[in-house]
Every structure is written in structure tokens, then in C-alpha cells.
Amino acid sequence: MGSFSIWHWLIVLIIILLVFGTKKLRNLGSDLGGAVKGFKEGMRDATAEEKVADPPPPQTPTPQVGTGQTIEGEIREKTRS
């Protein structure tokens, strides 16, 4: 009790074949395969575009303590709009 035997699954498969027919099931399988293939290609294209569109920023040397380098900057006030 609780699990189905092979005979239960064969009866279910026969009922599905009678209701839908082999042609509809074949079309459903090819449509599903095409959708999965399109999804994989879309994911591959998105990652390729992301790699091209997002180059790493240029490296700037960071000053170290005790080297005598001065960092210049400008402080601006926040304005409310």
C-alpha cells in the first residue's frame, strides 16, 4: 500500500495514450524540447552579454600609510530637492 506497481503505471500510460493520442504526445514532447533549448540559449546569450557589457574598472593604486602620499578630494554639501 502506498506505492504503485508496474501494472498501475502501464494502465495509466494506456489511458493517456487513448485520451491524447500518440501524435499529440509527440508534438508536446517536441514543443517542450524546443522550449528548453530556447531557454538554455537565452541564458547563454545573457551571460555572454553580461561579460561583454561589464568590463572590470581600471585599477588605481591605493596609498599606503607612511609613504607620504596625499589624497585630495572635495567635500560637497547635500542639497534637498
PyMOL Python script that loads the backbone (N, CA, C, O; Angstrom):
from pymol import cmd

cmd.read_pdbstr("""\
ATOM      1  N   MET A   1       0.836  -1.177   0.000  1.00  0.00           N
ATOM      2  CA  MET A   1       0.000   0.000   0.000  1.00  0.00           C
ATOM      3  C   MET A   1       0.880   1.238   0.000  1.00  0.00           C
ATOM      4  O   MET A   1       1.877   1.273   0.721  1.00  0.00           O
ATOM      5  N   GLY A   2       0.547   2.246  -0.777  1.00  0.00           N
ATOM      6  CA  GLY A   2       1.311   3.481  -0.797  1.00  0.00           C
ATOM      7  C   GLY A   2       2.095   3.666  -2.079  1.00  0.00           C
ATOM      8  O   GLY A   2       2.267   4.799  -2.531  1.00  0.00           O
ATOM      9  N   SER A   3       2.578   2.584  -2.682  1.00  0.00           N
ATOM     10  CA  SER A   3       3.324   2.726  -3.941  1.00  0.00           C
ATOM     11  C   SER A   3       2.584   1.961  -5.027  1.00  0.00           C
ATOM     12  O   SER A   3       1.871   0.993  -4.760  1.00  0.00           O
ATOM     13  N   PHE A   4       2.768   2.413  -6.236  1.00  0.00           N
ATOM     14  CA  PHE A   4       2.087   1.777  -7.358  1.00  0.00           C
ATOM     15  C   PHE A   4       2.983   0.721  -7.966  1.00  0.00           C
ATOM     16  O   PHE A   4       4.204   0.874  -7.993  1.00  0.00           O
ATOM     17  N   SER A   5       2.384  -0.344  -8.450  1.00  0.00           N
ATOM     18  CA  SER A   5       3.150  -1.393  -9.111  1.00  0.00           C
ATOM     19  C   SER A   5       3.290  -1.027 -10.591  1.00  0.00           C
ATOM     20  O   SER A   5       2.720  -0.038 -11.053  1.00  0.00           O
ATOM     21  N   ILE A   6       4.040  -1.822 -11.309  1.00  0.00           N
ATOM     22  CA  ILE A   6       4.258  -1.583 -12.739  1.00  0.00           C
ATOM     23  C   ILE A   6       2.947  -1.664 -13.510  1.00  0.00           C
ATOM     24  O   ILE A   6       2.777  -0.971 -14.514  1.00  0.00           O
ATOM     25  N   TRP A   7       2.006  -2.509 -13.049  1.00  0.00           N
ATOM     26  CA  TRP A   7       0.728  -2.663 -13.743  1.00  0.00           C
ATOM     27  C   TRP A   7      -0.119  -1.391 -13.630  1.00  0.00           C
ATOM     28  O   TRP A   7      -0.822  -1.018 -14.570  1.00  0.00           O
ATOM     29  N   HIS A   8      -0.044  -0.741 -12.490  1.00  0.00           N
ATOM     30  CA  HIS A   8      -0.776   0.526 -12.348  1.00  0.00           C
ATOM     31  C   HIS A   8      -0.249   1.569 -13.342  1.00  0.00           C
ATOM     32  O   HIS A   8      -1.031   2.278 -13.975  1.00  0.00           O
ATOM     33  N   TRP A   9       1.083   1.658 -13.474  1.00  0.00           N
ATOM     34  CA  TRP A   9       1.680   2.642 -14.371  1.00  0.00           C
ATOM     35  C   TRP A   9       1.373   2.304 -15.832  1.00  0.00           C
ATOM     36  O   TRP A   9       1.155   3.213 -16.633  1.00  0.00           O
ATOM     37  N   LEU A  10       1.349   1.030 -16.193  1.00  0.00           N
ATOM     38  CA  LEU A  10       1.001   0.647 -17.564  1.00  0.00           C
ATOM     39  C   LEU A  10      -0.441   1.013 -17.889  1.00  0.00           C
ATOM     40  O   LEU A  10      -0.720   1.482 -18.993  1.00  0.00           O
ATOM     41  N   ILE A  11      -1.348   0.812 -16.968  1.00  0.00           N
ATOM     42  CA  ILE A  11      -2.754   1.172 -17.194  1.00  0.00           C
ATOM     43  C   ILE A  11      -2.889   2.685 -17.352  1.00  0.00           C
ATOM     44  O   ILE A  11      -3.632   3.150 -18.216  1.00  0.00           O
ATOM     45  N   VAL A  12      -2.184   3.455 -16.534  1.00  0.00           N
ATOM     46  CA  VAL A  12      -2.225   4.919 -16.647  1.00  0.00           C
ATOM     47  C   VAL A  12      -1.672   5.350 -18.004  1.00  0.00           C
ATOM     48  O   VAL A  12      -2.255   6.217 -18.653  1.00  0.00           O
ATOM     49  N   LEU A  13      -0.559   4.761 -18.443  1.00  0.00           N
ATOM     50  CA  LEU A  13       0.036   5.098 -19.733  1.00  0.00           C
ATOM     51  C   LEU A  13      -0.914   4.784 -20.884  1.00  0.00           C
ATOM     52  O   LEU A  13      -1.030   5.577 -21.819  1.00  0.00           O
ATOM     53  N   ILE A  14      -1.593   3.646 -20.831  1.00  0.00           N
ATOM     54  CA  ILE A  14      -2.555   3.284 -21.879  1.00  0.00           C
ATOM     55  C   ILE A  14      -3.715   4.270 -21.912  1.00  0.00           C
ATOM     56  O   ILE A  14      -4.159   4.655 -22.993  1.00  0.00           O
ATOM     57  N   ILE A  15      -4.208   4.681 -20.764  1.00  0.00           N
ATOM     58  CA  ILE A  15      -5.311   5.651 -20.716  1.00  0.00           C
ATOM     59  C   ILE A  15      -4.863   6.993 -21.295  1.00  0.00           C
ATOM     60  O   ILE A  15      -5.615   7.631 -22.032  1.00  0.00           O
ATOM     61  N   ILE A  16      -3.645   7.424 -20.969  1.00  0.00           N
ATOM     62  CA  ILE A  16      -3.134   8.690 -21.504  1.00  0.00           C
ATOM     63  C   ILE A  16      -2.992   8.613 -23.017  1.00  0.00           C
ATOM     64  O   ILE A  16      -3.327   9.567 -23.719  1.00  0.00           O
ATOM     65  N   LEU A  17      -2.497   7.482 -23.527  1.00  0.00           N
ATOM     66  CA  LEU A  17      -2.369   7.318 -24.979  1.00  0.00           C
ATOM     67  C   LEU A  17      -3.726   7.330 -25.661  1.00  0.00           C
ATOM     68  O   LEU A  17      -3.859   7.890 -26.749  1.00  0.00           O
ATOM     69  N   LEU A  18      -4.740   6.723 -25.044  1.00  0.00           N
ATOM     70  CA  LEU A  18      -6.074   6.712 -25.630  1.00  0.00           C
ATOM     71  C   LEU A  18      -6.705   8.107 -25.625  1.00  0.00           C
ATOM     72  O   LEU A  18      -7.387   8.484 -26.578  1.00  0.00           O
ATOM     73  N   VAL A  19      -6.482   8.861 -24.567  1.00  0.00           N
ATOM     74  CA  VAL A  19      -7.097  10.189 -24.463  1.00  0.00           C
ATOM     75  C   VAL A  19      -6.420  11.176 -25.397  1.00  0.00           C
ATOM     76  O   VAL A  19      -7.098  11.883 -26.142  1.00  0.00           O
ATOM     77  N   PHE A  20      -5.084  11.238 -25.371  1.00  0.00           N
ATOM     78  CA  PHE A  20      -4.381  12.256 -26.136  1.00  0.00           C
ATOM     79  C   PHE A  20      -3.944  11.787 -27.514  1.00  0.00           C
ATOM     80  O   PHE A  20      -3.884  12.598 -28.438  1.00  0.00           O
ATOM     81  N   GLY A  21      -3.648  10.547 -27.680  1.00  0.00           N
ATOM     82  CA  GLY A  21      -3.153  10.047 -28.955  1.00  0.00           C
ATOM     83  C   GLY A  21      -1.653  10.245 -29.061  1.00  0.00           C
ATOM     84  O   GLY A  21      -1.082  11.118 -28.407  1.00  0.00           O
ATOM     85  N   THR A  22      -1.023   9.433 -29.885  1.00  0.00           N
ATOM     86  CA  THR A  22       0.432   9.486 -29.988  1.00  0.00           C
ATOM     87  C   THR A  22       0.917  10.746 -30.682  1.00  0.00           C
ATOM     88  O   THR A  22       1.987  11.257 -30.350  1.00  0.00           O
ATOM     89  N   LYS A  23       0.148  11.261 -31.645  1.00  0.00           N
ATOM     90  CA  LYS A  23       0.580  12.446 -32.386  1.00  0.00           C
ATOM     91  C   LYS A  23       0.630  13.666 -31.476  1.00  0.00           C
ATOM     92  O   LYS A  23       1.587  14.438 -31.539  1.00  0.00           O
ATOM     93  N   LYS A  24      -0.375  13.856 -30.635  1.00  0.00           N
ATOM     94  CA  LYS A  24      -0.377  15.000 -29.720  1.00  0.00           C
ATOM     95  C   LYS A  24       0.745  14.887 -28.699  1.00  0.00           C
ATOM     96  O   LYS A  24       1.379  15.885 -28.359  1.00  0.00           O
ATOM     97  N   LEU A  25       0.993  13.675 -28.208  1.00  0.00           N
ATOM     98  CA  LEU A  25       2.080  13.486 -27.251  1.00  0.00           C
ATOM     99  C   LEU A  25       3.434  13.743 -27.891  1.00  0.00           C
ATOM    100  O   LEU A  25       4.323  14.303 -27.249  1.00  0.00           O
ATOM    101  N   ARG A  26       3.608  13.339 -29.159  1.00  0.00           N
ATOM    102  CA  ARG A  26       4.864  13.586 -29.862  1.00  0.00           C
ATOM    103  C   ARG A  26       5.060  15.089 -30.065  1.00  0.00           C
ATOM    104  O   ARG A  26       6.161  15.602 -29.867  1.00  0.00           O
ATOM    105  N   ASN A  27       4.001  15.795 -30.457  1.00  0.00           N
ATOM    106  CA  ASN A  27       4.092  17.244 -30.626  1.00  0.00           C
ATOM    107  C   ASN A  27       4.386  17.938 -29.298  1.00  0.00           C
ATOM    108  O   ASN A  27       5.162  18.892 -29.243  1.00  0.00           O
ATOM    109  N   LEU A  28       3.765  17.455 -28.243  1.00  0.00           N
ATOM    110  CA  LEU A  28       4.006  18.030 -26.920  1.00  0.00           C
ATOM    111  C   LEU A  28       5.467  17.855 -26.517  1.00  0.00           C
ATOM    112  O   LEU A  28       6.076  18.773 -25.968  1.00  0.00           O
ATOM    113  N   GLY A  29       6.027  16.682 -26.788  1.00  0.00           N
ATOM    114  CA  GLY A  29       7.434  16.428 -26.463  1.00  0.00           C
ATOM    115  C   GLY A  29       8.373  17.314 -27.255  1.00  0.00           C
ATOM    116  O   GLY A  29       9.335  17.844 -26.697  1.00  0.00           O
ATOM    117  N   SER A  30       8.116  17.487 -28.550  1.00  0.00           N
ATOM    118  CA  SER A  30       8.995  18.340 -29.353  1.00  0.00           C
ATOM    119  C   SER A  30       8.852  19.813 -28.961  1.00  0.00           C
ATOM    120  O   SER A  30       9.838  20.550 -28.967  1.00  0.00           O
ATOM    121  N   ASP A  31       7.640  20.246 -28.623  1.00  0.00           N
ATOM    122  CA  ASP A  31       7.449  21.622 -28.165  1.00  0.00           C
ATOM    123  C   ASP A  31       8.175  21.876 -26.849  1.00  0.00           C
ATOM    124  O   ASP A  31       8.796  22.922 -26.666  1.00  0.00           O
ATOM    125  N   LEU A  32       8.094  20.924 -25.944  1.00  0.00           N
ATOM    126  CA  LEU A  32       8.781  21.051 -24.662  1.00  0.00           C
ATOM    127  C   LEU A  32      10.293  21.068 -24.853  1.00  0.00           C
ATOM    128  O   LEU A  32      10.989  21.852 -24.208  1.00  0.00           O
ATOM    129  N   GLY A  33      10.805  20.214 -25.727  1.00  0.00           N
ATOM    130  CA  GLY A  33      12.241  20.193 -26.018  1.00  0.00           C
ATOM    131  C   GLY A  33      12.707  21.502 -26.640  1.00  0.00           C
ATOM    132  O   GLY A  33      13.784  21.996 -26.307  1.00  0.00           O
ATOM    133  N   GLY A  34      11.905  22.070 -27.544  1.00  0.00           N
ATOM    134  CA  GLY A  34      12.260  23.355 -28.152  1.00  0.00           C
ATOM    135  C   GLY A  34      12.262  24.489 -27.140  1.00  0.00           C
ATOM    136  O   GLY A  34      13.098  25.390 -27.205  1.00  0.00           O
ATOM    137  N   ALA A  35      11.327  24.439 -26.209  1.00  0.00           N
ATOM    138  CA  ALA A  35      11.271  25.480 -25.183  1.00  0.00           C
ATOM    139  C   ALA A  35      12.491  25.403 -24.265  1.00  0.00           C
ATOM    140  O   ALA A  35      13.057  26.435 -23.904  1.00  0.00           O
ATOM    141  N   VAL A  36      12.898  24.197 -23.886  1.00  0.00           N
ATOM    142  CA  VAL A  36      14.073  24.042 -23.028  1.00  0.00           C
ATOM    143  C   VAL A  36      15.327  24.498 -23.776  1.00  0.00           C
ATOM    144  O   VAL A  36      16.191  25.153 -23.194  1.00  0.00           O
ATOM    145  N   LYS A  37      15.429  24.158 -25.045  1.00  0.00           N
ATOM    146  CA  LYS A  37      16.582  24.566 -25.845  1.00  0.00           C
ATOM    147  C   LYS A  37      16.634  26.088 -25.981  1.00  0.00           C
ATOM    148  O   LYS A  37      17.707  26.681 -25.861  1.00  0.00           O
ATOM    149  N   GLY A  38      15.493  26.722 -26.228  1.00  0.00           N
ATOM    150  CA  GLY A  38      15.446  28.178 -26.312  1.00  0.00           C
ATOM    151  C   GLY A  38      15.816  28.845 -25.003  1.00  0.00           C
ATOM    152  O   GLY A  38      16.490  29.875 -24.998  1.00  0.00           O
ATOM    153  N   PHE A  39      15.385  28.271 -23.900  1.00  0.00           N
ATOM    154  CA  PHE A  39      15.727  28.811 -22.590  1.00  0.00           C
ATOM    155  C   PHE A  39      17.226  28.740 -22.348  1.00  0.00           C
ATOM    156  O   PHE A  39      17.820  29.703 -21.862  1.00  0.00           O
ATOM    157  N   LYS A  40      17.846  27.611 -22.682  1.00  0.00           N
ATOM    158  CA  LYS A  40      19.289  27.458 -22.498  1.00  0.00           C
ATOM    159  C   LYS A  40      20.058  28.453 -23.367  1.00  0.00           C
ATOM    160  O   LYS A  40      21.038  29.039 -22.907  1.00  0.00           O
ATOM    161  N   GLU A  41      19.628  28.654 -24.615  1.00  0.00           N
ATOM    162  CA  GLU A  41      20.293  29.618 -25.497  1.00  0.00           C
ATOM    163  C   GLU A  41      20.142  31.036 -24.961  1.00  0.00           C
ATOM    164  O   GLU A  41      21.082  31.828 -25.028  1.00  0.00           O
ATOM    165  N   GLY A  42      18.976  31.359 -24.433  1.00  0.00           N
ATOM    166  CA  GLY A  42      18.762  32.680 -23.852  1.00  0.00           C
ATOM    167  C   GLY A  42      19.652  32.922 -22.648  1.00  0.00           C
ATOM    168  O   GLY A  42      20.196  34.014 -22.487  1.00  0.00           O
ATOM    169  N   MET A  43      19.804  31.922 -21.809  1.00  0.00           N
ATOM    170  CA  MET A  43      20.678  32.058 -20.650  1.00  0.00           C
ATOM    171  C   MET A  43      22.133  32.214 -21.083  1.00  0.00           C
ATOM    172  O   MET A  43      22.880  32.993 -20.492  1.00  0.00           O
ATOM    173  N   ARG A  44      22.529  31.479 -22.107  1.00  0.00           N
ATOM    174  CA  ARG A  44      23.900  31.560 -22.603  1.00  0.00           C
ATOM    175  C   ARG A  44      24.163  32.948 -23.199  1.00  0.00           C
ATOM    176  O   ARG A  44      25.228  33.525 -22.979  1.00  0.00           O
ATOM    177  N   ASP A  45      23.196  33.486 -23.954  1.00  0.00           N
ATOM    178  CA  ASP A  45      23.339  34.820 -24.539  1.00  0.00           C
ATOM    179  C   ASP A  45      23.385  35.895 -23.464  1.00  0.00           C
ATOM    180  O   ASP A  45      24.145  36.856 -23.582  1.00  0.00           O
ATOM    181  N   ALA A  46      22.585  35.744 -22.426  1.00  0.00           N
ATOM    182  CA  ALA A  46      22.549  36.744 -21.354  1.00  0.00           C
ATOM    183  C   ALA A  46      23.877  36.784 -20.610  1.00  0.00           C
ATOM    184  O   ALA A  46      24.359  37.863 -20.265  1.00  0.00           O
ATOM    185  N   THR A  47      24.470  35.631 -20.361  1.00  0.00           N
ATOM    186  CA  THR A  47      25.753  35.632 -19.658  1.00  0.00           C
ATOM    187  C   THR A  47      26.857  36.165 -20.556  1.00  0.00           C
ATOM    188  O   THR A  47      27.785  36.810 -20.069  1.00  0.00           O
ATOM    189  N   ALA A  48      26.775  35.909 -21.866  1.00  0.00           N
ATOM    190  CA  ALA A  48      27.783  36.441 -22.791  1.00  0.00           C
ATOM    191  C   ALA A  48      27.680  37.961 -22.868  1.00  0.00           C
ATOM    192  O   ALA A  48      28.705  38.643 -22.879  1.00  0.00           O
ATOM    193  N   GLU A  49      26.464  38.506 -22.922  1.00  0.00           N
ATOM    194  CA  GLU A  49      26.269  39.956 -22.958  1.00  0.00           C
ATOM    195  C   GLU A  49      26.741  40.589 -21.662  1.00  0.00           C
ATOM    196  O   GLU A  49      27.310  41.680 -21.673  1.00  0.00           O
ATOM    197  N   GLU A  50      26.509  39.913 -20.550  1.00  0.00           N
ATOM    198  CA  GLU A  50      26.919  40.444 -19.255  1.00  0.00           C
ATOM    199  C   GLU A  50      28.439  40.539 -19.175  1.00  0.00           C
ATOM    200  O   GLU A  50      28.968  41.508 -18.631  1.00  0.00           O
ATOM    201  N   LYS A  51      29.138  39.558 -19.702  1.00  0.00           N
ATOM    202  CA  LYS A  51      30.595  39.578 -19.681  1.00  0.00           C
ATOM    203  C   LYS A  51      31.140  40.699 -20.559  1.00  0.00           C
ATOM    204  O   LYS A  51      32.123  41.344 -20.194  1.00  0.00           O
ATOM    205  N   VAL A  52      30.514  40.943 -21.718  1.00  0.00           N
ATOM    206  CA  VAL A  52      30.971  41.985 -22.628  1.00  0.00           C
ATOM    207  C   VAL A  52      30.605  43.368 -22.103  1.00  0.00           C
ATOM    208  O   VAL A  52      31.410  44.293 -22.204  1.00  0.00           O
ATOM    209  N   ALA A  53      29.420  43.528 -21.550  1.00  0.00           N
ATOM    210  CA  ALA A  53      28.934  44.838 -21.125  1.00  0.00           C
ATOM    211  C   ALA A  53      29.522  45.311 -19.809  1.00  0.00           C
ATOM    212  O   ALA A  53      29.432  46.500 -19.504  1.00  0.00           O
ATOM    213  N   ASP A  54      30.112  44.445 -19.026  1.00  0.00           N
ATOM    214  CA  ASP A  54      30.590  44.833 -17.708  1.00  0.00           C
ATOM    215  C   ASP A  54      32.092  44.575 -17.566  1.00  0.00           C
ATOM    216  O   ASP A  54      32.500  43.650 -16.863  1.00  0.00           O
ATOM    217  N   PRO A  55      32.940  45.414 -18.252  1.00  0.00           N
ATOM    218  CA  PRO A  55      34.378  45.210 -18.095  1.00  0.00           C
ATOM    219  C   PRO A  55      34.820  45.654 -16.703  1.00  0.00           C
ATOM    220  O   PRO A  55      34.176  46.508 -16.094  1.00  0.00           O
ATOM    221  N   PRO A  56      35.881  45.101 -16.209  1.00  0.00           N
ATOM    222  CA  PRO A  56      36.329  45.477 -14.862  1.00  0.00           C
ATOM    223  C   PRO A  56      36.829  46.928 -14.848  1.00  0.00           C
ATOM    224  O   PRO A  56      37.391  47.397 -15.837  1.00  0.00           O
ATOM    225  N   PRO A  57      36.630  47.630 -13.745  1.00  0.00           N
ATOM    226  CA  PRO A  57      37.089  49.014 -13.669  1.00  0.00           C
ATOM    227  C   PRO A  57      38.615  49.066 -13.654  1.00  0.00           C
ATOM    228  O   PRO A  57      39.262  48.114 -13.217  1.00  0.00           O
ATOM    229  N   PRO A  58      39.195  50.173 -14.128  1.00  0.00           N
ATOM    230  CA  PRO A  58      40.650  50.259 -14.125  1.00  0.00           C
ATOM    231  C   PRO A  58      41.193  50.293 -12.700  1.00  0.00           C
ATOM    232  O   PRO A  58      40.586  50.879 -11.803  1.00  0.00           O
ATOM    233  N   GLN A  59      42.307  49.677 -12.513  1.00  0.00           N
ATOM    234  CA  GLN A  59      42.921  49.602 -11.193  1.00  0.00           C
ATOM    235  C   GLN A  59      43.661  50.904 -10.893  1.00  0.00           C
ATOM    236  O   GLN A  59      44.459  51.367 -11.708  1.00  0.00           O
ATOM    237  N   THR A  60      43.403  51.487  -9.741  1.00  0.00           N
ATOM    238  CA  THR A  60      44.125  52.673  -9.303  1.00  0.00           C
ATOM    239  C   THR A  60      44.950  52.282  -8.090  1.00  0.00           C
ATOM    240  O   THR A  60      44.476  51.538  -7.231  1.00  0.00           O
ATOM    241  N   PRO A  61      46.159  52.769  -8.012  1.00  0.00           N
ATOM    242  CA  PRO A  61      46.971  52.393  -6.857  1.00  0.00           C
ATOM    243  C   PRO A  61      46.408  53.005  -5.581  1.00  0.00           C
ATOM    244  O   PRO A  61      45.991  54.163  -5.566  1.00  0.00           O
ATOM    245  N   THR A  62      46.400  52.235  -4.540  1.00  0.00           N
ATOM    246  CA  THR A  62      45.909  52.726  -3.252  1.00  0.00           C
ATOM    247  C   THR A  62      47.080  53.226  -2.423  1.00  0.00           C
ATOM    248  O   THR A  62      48.116  52.565  -2.354  1.00  0.00           O
ATOM    249  N   PRO A  63      46.930  54.386  -1.792  1.00  0.00           N
ATOM    250  CA  PRO A  63      48.034  54.903  -0.988  1.00  0.00           C
ATOM    251  C   PRO A  63      48.225  54.056   0.261  1.00  0.00           C
ATOM    252  O   PRO A  63      47.265  53.539   0.832  1.00  0.00           O
ATOM    253  N   GLN A  64      49.445  53.927   0.664  1.00  0.00           N
ATOM    254  CA  GLN A  64      49.753  53.161   1.852  1.00  0.00           C
ATOM    255  C   GLN A  64      50.188  54.107   2.962  1.00  0.00           C
ATOM    256  O   GLN A  64      50.719  55.185   2.698  1.00  0.00           O
ATOM    257  N   VAL A  65      49.965  53.709   4.165  1.00  0.00           N
ATOM    258  CA  VAL A  65      50.312  54.528   5.318  1.00  0.00           C
ATOM    259  C   VAL A  65      51.835  54.644   5.399  1.00  0.00           C
ATOM    260  O   VAL A  65      52.556  53.653   5.292  1.00  0.00           O
ATOM    261  N   GLY A  66      52.306  55.880   5.590  1.00  0.00           N
ATOM    262  CA  GLY A  66      53.731  56.095   5.768  1.00  0.00           C
ATOM    263  C   GLY A  66      54.506  56.322   4.490  1.00  0.00           C
ATOM    264  O   GLY A  66      55.732  56.419   4.530  1.00  0.00           O
ATOM    265  N   THR A  67      53.816  56.412   3.331  1.00  0.00           N
ATOM    266  CA  THR A  67      54.540  56.624   2.078  1.00  0.00           C
ATOM    267  C   THR A  67      54.607  58.091   1.707  1.00  0.00           C
ATOM    268  O   THR A  67      55.290  58.444   0.746  1.00  0.00           O
ATOM    269  N   GLY A  68      53.917  58.963   2.440  1.00  0.00           N
ATOM    270  CA  GLY A  68      53.970  60.384   2.158  1.00  0.00           C
ATOM    271  C   GLY A  68      53.029  60.831   1.050  1.00  0.00           C
ATOM    272  O   GLY A  68      53.150  61.959   0.571  1.00  0.00           O
ATOM    273  N   GLN A  69      52.092  59.983   0.626  1.00  0.00           N
ATOM    274  CA  GLN A  69      51.154  60.362  -0.420  1.00  0.00           C
ATOM    275  C   GLN A  69      49.975  61.095   0.195  1.00  0.00           C
ATOM    276  O   GLN A  69      49.540  60.778   1.302  1.00  0.00           O
ATOM    277  N   THR A  70      49.457  62.086  -0.539  1.00  0.00           N
ATOM    278  CA  THR A  70      48.316  62.862  -0.085  1.00  0.00           C
ATOM    279  C   THR A  70      47.133  62.575  -0.998  1.00  0.00           C
ATOM    280  O   THR A  70      47.266  62.554  -2.222  1.00  0.00           O
ATOM    281  N   ILE A  71      45.990  62.357  -0.395  1.00  0.00           N
ATOM    282  CA  ILE A  71      44.771  62.151  -1.163  1.00  0.00           C
ATOM    283  C   ILE A  71      43.999  63.450  -1.157  1.00  0.00           C
ATOM    284  O   ILE A  71      43.668  63.988  -0.100  1.00  0.00           O
ATOM    285  N   GLU A  72      43.712  63.955  -2.359  1.00  0.00           N
ATOM    286  CA  GLU A  72      42.955  65.197  -2.466  1.00  0.00           C
ATOM    287  C   GLU A  72      41.518  64.867  -2.833  1.00  0.00           C
ATOM    288  O   GLU A  72      41.254  63.921  -3.576  1.00  0.00           O
ATOM    289  N   GLY A  73      40.605  65.649  -2.310  1.00  0.00           N
ATOM    290  CA  GLY A  73      39.195  65.460  -2.614  1.00  0.00           C
ATOM    291  C   GLY A  73      38.417  66.711  -2.321  1.00  0.00           C
ATOM    292  O   GLY A  73      38.961  67.665  -1.764  1.00  0.00           O
ATOM    293  N   GLU A  74      37.164  66.729  -2.683  1.00  0.00           N
ATOM    294  CA  GLU A  74      36.320  67.880  -2.464  1.00  0.00           C
ATOM    295  C   GLU A  74      35.082  67.426  -1.710  1.00  0.00           C
ATOM    296  O   GLU A  74      34.479  66.410  -2.057  1.00  0.00           O
ATOM    297  N   ILE A  75      34.706  68.159  -0.698  1.00  0.00           N
ATOM    298  CA  ILE A  75      33.525  67.830   0.091  1.00  0.00           C
ATOM    299  C   ILE A  75      32.397  68.734  -0.370  1.00  0.00           C
ATOM    300  O   ILE A  75      32.560  69.951  -0.454  1.00  0.00           O
ATOM    301  N   ARG A  76      31.278  68.148  -0.662  1.00  0.00           N
ATOM    302  CA  ARG A  76      30.109  68.894  -1.113  1.00  0.00           C
ATOM    303  C   ARG A  76      28.987  68.706  -0.099  1.00  0.00           C
ATOM    304  O   ARG A  76      28.883  67.668   0.556  1.00  0.00           O
ATOM    305  N   GLU A  77      28.155  69.727   0.012  1.00  0.00           N
ATOM    306  CA  GLU A  77      27.005  69.622   0.897  1.00  0.00           C
ATOM    307  C   GLU A  77      25.872  68.921   0.179  1.00  0.00           C
ATOM    308  O   GLU A  77      25.714  69.051  -1.035  1.00  0.00           O
ATOM    309  N   LYS A  78      25.094  68.185   0.931  1.00  0.00           N
ATOM    310  CA  LYS A  78      23.920  67.555   0.373  1.00  0.00           C
ATOM    311  C   LYS A  78      22.831  68.598   0.228  1.00  0.00           C
ATOM    312  O   LYS A  78      22.601  69.395   1.138  1.00  0.00           O
ATOM    313  N   THR A  79      22.167  68.594  -0.899  1.00  0.00           N
ATOM    314  CA  THR A  79      21.065  69.541  -1.114  1.00  0.00           C
ATOM    315  C   THR A  79      19.777  68.740  -1.197  1.00  0.00           C
ATOM    316  O   THR A  79      19.737  67.645  -1.758  1.00  0.00           O
ATOM    317  N   ARG A  80      18.744  69.303  -0.636  1.00  0.00           N
ATOM    318  CA  ARG A  80      17.446  68.644  -0.697  1.00  0.00           C
ATOM    319  C   ARG A  80      16.654  69.214  -1.864  1.00  0.00           C
ATOM    320  O   ARG A  80      16.648  70.421  -2.108  1.00  0.00           O
ATOM    321  N   SER A  81      16.000  68.330  -2.564  1.00  0.00           N
ATOM    322  CA  SER A  81      15.219  68.815  -3.709  1.00  0.00           C
ATOM    323  C   SER A  81      13.755  68.763  -3.445  1.00  0.00           C
ATOM    324  O   SER A  81      12.959  69.135  -4.307  1.00  0.00           O
TER     325      SER A  81
END
""", "prot")
cmd.dss("prot")
cmd.show_as("cartoon", "prot")
cmd.util.cbc("prot")
cmd.orient("prot")
